[in-house]
Amino acid sequence: YLEQRLFAFINNILQNIDNIISRFKNDIIDIQSFFKLSNTEITDIELFLGDSHKSGQTVSKISFSEKAILYKHRNQFGEKEFNTIISYFKNFFDIKIEIPSFITKEDYSWVEFIEVYEFQSKEEINSFFYSHGILIFLCYILGTKDIIFDNIIASGGKLFVIDLECILGKNIPFYSYLTPFQKKLSESVKETGILPVWFLGDNFNFNSL
């Protein structure tokens, strides 16, 4: 049994690498133009960035001499729609919420790799947390969930949302074992994943702040 699991795991890895390389070859002209690459020679491929889905497929980082991009095994249709919403709200609020630029296909995508940069001023800190508040509001009214720490990147004063698999959501009917307090929490902004959520019995804090 263990041997079969190991064989399947290795086979999935090889298949994932094969998908990356073949799709990169097919899209190389678009990738070079969109991401402004002067040299498309791949210097490194880093696998297993994020959760595993669809027979072991994970987000992968593709590095070149001048920059890196991400290969994702899903499209960016949700991010595209969310970006439209963000653009609308930018007409009314001075917010620095961004979605990494991307090339999306039907079942995979190439996404800008965002570097983490520390805040350089008090103004950048204020801007970041103000944008965080707007993001909580947007995610709450849309029912967006799973905006936890590894789905948000702070880059200077900007807030990048890097994974929106659950852009539109709806609370499932309450189970009978939930307490009234738990039911209230499940209807609140805490369901977005952005605010701190402490789990009883340990010191684990699961949030993006």
QUIMOPE-V260220 format. One record per residue. N is the residue number from 1. RES is the residue in one letter. PSI is psi in radians with two decimals (none if undefined). OMEGA is omega in radians with two decimals (* if undefined). NEAR is the number of other C-alpha atoms within 10 Angstrom. Layout:
((N,RES,PSI,OMEGA,NEAR) (N,RES,PSI,OMEGA,NEAR))
This chain:
((1,Y,-0.81,3.13,6) (2,L,-0.69,3.13,7) (3,E,-0.70,3.12,8) (4,Q,-0.74,3.12,8) (5,R,-0.73,3.14,10) (6,L,-0.74,3.11,11) (7,F,-0.75,3.13,12) (8,A,-0.70,3.13,14) (9,F,-0.84,-3.14,14) (10,I,-0.71,3.13,12) (11,N,-0.68,3.11,14) (12,N,-0.70,3.11,16) (13,I,-0.83,-3.13,18) (14,L,-0.68,3.12,12) (15,Q,-0.68,3.11,15) (16,N,-0.78,3.11,19) (17,I,-0.73,3.12,16) (18,D,-0.71,3.10,12) (19,N,-0.77,-3.14,16) (20,I,-0.87,-3.07,19) (21,I,-0.78,-3.11,14) (22,S,-0.71,3.13,11) (23,R,-0.59,3.07,15) (24,F,-0.75,3.12,17) (25,K,-0.71,-3.13,11) (26,N,-0.57,-3.02,11) (27,D,0.17,-2.96,14) (28,I,-0.64,-3.13,13) (29,I,-0.80,3.11,12) (30,D,-0.72,-3.13,12) (31,I,-0.79,-3.13,19) (32,Q,-0.73,-3.11,13) (33,S,-0.82,-3.03,10) (34,F,-0.75,-3.09,14) (35,F,0.08,3.06,17) (36,K,0.98,3.12,12) (37,L,2.21,3.06,16) (38,S,-0.38,3.14,11) (39,N,2.07,-3.09,11) (40,T,0.24,3.09,16) (41,E,2.16,-3.13,10) (42,I,2.23,3.13,12) (43,T,-0.38,-3.13,11) (44,D,2.56,3.01,12) (45,I,2.09,-3.14,16) (46,E,2.06,-3.10,12) (47,L,3.06,3.00,16) (48,F,0.68,3.04,13) (49,L,1.71,-3.10,14) (50,G,-3.10,-3.10,13) (51,D,2.71,3.12,9) (52,S,2.34,3.12,12) (53,H,2.81,2.99,11) (54,K,1.23,3.09,9) (55,S,0.75,3.02,13) (56,G,0.14,3.13,16) (57,Q,2.39,3.12,22) (58,T,2.92,3.03,20) (59,V,2.43,-3.13,20) (60,S,2.50,3.12,21) (61,K,2.15,-3.14,21) (62,I,2.03,-3.06,21) (63,S,2.48,3.03,18) (64,F,3.13,-3.08,17) (65,S,-0.50,-3.04,13) (66,E,-0.39,-3.13,11) (67,K,-3.10,3.12,14) (68,A,2.72,3.03,20) (69,I,2.94,3.12,19) (70,L,2.48,2.98,20) (71,Y,2.19,3.11,26) (72,K,2.43,-3.06,21) (73,H,0.55,3.04,22) (74,R,2.86,3.13,19) (75,N,3.06,-3.13,18) (76,Q,0.53,-3.12,24) (77,F,-0.69,3.11,17) (78,G,-0.77,3.11,14) (79,E,-0.64,3.13,21) (80,K,-0.78,3.14,16) (81,E,-0.70,3.13,12) (82,F,-0.65,3.11,21) (83,N,-0.64,3.08,18) (84,T,-0.72,3.12,10) (85,I,-0.77,3.13,12) (86,I,-0.75,-3.13,20) (87,S,-0.65,3.11,15) (88,Y,-0.81,-3.10,11) (89,F,-0.41,3.10,15) (90,K,-0.28,3.06,12) (91,N,-0.33,-3.06,9) (92,F,-0.40,-3.09,8) (93,F,2.55,3.08,13) (94,D,1.40,-3.07,12) (95,I,2.67,-3.10,23) (96,K,0.77,3.07,20) (97,I,2.25,-3.09,23) (98,E,2.69,2.96,17) (99,I,2.25,3.11,20) (100,P,2.47,3.12,14) (101,S,2.69,-3.02,19) (102,F,2.79,2.89,21) (103,I,2.11,-3.11,17) (104,T,2.44,3.03,17) (105,K,-3.03,-3.08,14) (106,E,-0.68,-3.08,10) (107,D,0.29,3.04,11) (108,Y,3.02,-3.11,17) (109,S,2.81,3.02,19) (110,W,2.22,-2.96,27) (111,V,2.47,3.08,23) (112,E,2.34,3.06,19) (113,F,2.14,-3.07,18) (114,I,2.17,3.07,18) (115,E,2.53,3.07,11) (116,V,2.18,3.09,11) (117,Y,2.34,3.14,12) (118,E,2.74,3.09,12) (119,F,2.47,-3.14,16) (120,Q,-0.14,-3.10,10) (121,S,2.87,3.07,11) (122,K,-0.59,3.13,10) (123,E,-0.70,3.12,10) (124,E,-0.67,3.10,17) (125,I,-0.81,3.14,17) (126,N,-0.73,-3.14,13) (127,S,-0.71,-3.12,20) (128,F,-0.83,-3.08,22) (129,F,-0.48,3.01,17) (130,Y,-0.79,3.10,17) (131,S,-0.60,3.10,21) (132,H,-0.71,3.12,22) (133,G,-0.74,3.09,14) (134,I,-0.68,3.13,18) (135,L,-0.71,3.09,21) (136,I,-0.79,3.13,20) (137,F,-0.84,-3.11,14) (138,L,-0.77,-3.13,18) (139,C,-0.61,-3.13,23) (140,Y,-0.81,-3.09,19) (141,I,-0.45,3.12,12) (142,L,-0.32,-3.05,16) (143,G,0.35,3.14,18) (144,T,2.34,-3.09,22) (145,K,3.06,3.04,21) (146,D,0.49,3.07,19) (147,I,1.22,-3.09,25) (148,I,-3.07,-2.95,18) (149,F,-0.60,-3.10,16) (150,D,0.09,3.08,14) (151,N,0.10,3.10,17) (152,I,2.40,3.11,19) (153,I,2.32,3.02,18) (154,A,2.10,3.13,18) (155,S,1.70,-3.00,16) (156,G,-2.29,3.11,17) (157,G,0.09,-3.10,23) (158,K,2.61,3.12,21) (159,L,1.97,3.14,22) (160,F,2.20,3.03,19) (161,V,2.06,-2.95,21) (162,I,-0.09,-3.14,20) (163,D,2.01,-3.10,18) (164,L,1.01,3.13,19) (165,E,-0.42,-3.08,16) (166,C,1.05,-3.04,16) (167,I,-0.67,3.11,18) (168,L,2.21,-3.09,15) (169,G,2.94,3.10,14) (170,K,2.31,3.14,11) (171,N,2.36,3.07,9) (172,I,2.76,3.11,7) (173,P,2.50,-3.10,7) (174,F,2.42,3.04,12) (175,Y,2.66,-3.03,8) (176,S,-0.45,-3.07,8) (177,Y,-0.13,3.12,8) (178,L,2.40,3.08,11) (179,T,2.82,3.08,11) (180,P,-0.65,3.11,11) (181,F,-0.76,3.13,8) (182,Q,-0.63,3.11,12) (183,K,-0.72,3.12,15) (184,K,-0.74,3.13,11) (185,L,-0.68,-3.10,12) (186,S,-0.27,3.10,16) (187,E,0.00,-3.02,14) (188,S,-3.12,3.13,11) (189,V,-0.26,3.11,19) (190,K,-0.40,3.13,17) (191,E,-0.32,3.13,20) (192,T,-0.46,-3.09,27) (193,G,-0.11,-3.06,21) (194,I,-0.70,-3.09,24) (195,L,2.76,-3.12,20) (196,P,2.38,3.05,15) (197,V,1.96,-3.14,14) (198,W,2.27,3.13,12) (199,F,2.29,-3.14,10) (200,L,2.45,3.06,7) (201,G,-0.19,3.08,6) (202,D,-3.02,-3.11,7) (203,N,0.48,-3.07,8) (204,F,2.18,-3.13,11) (205,N,2.03,-2.98,13) (206,F,1.60,-3.12,16) (207,N,3.03,-3.08,20) (208,S,-0.09,-3.11,19) (209,L,none,*,13))
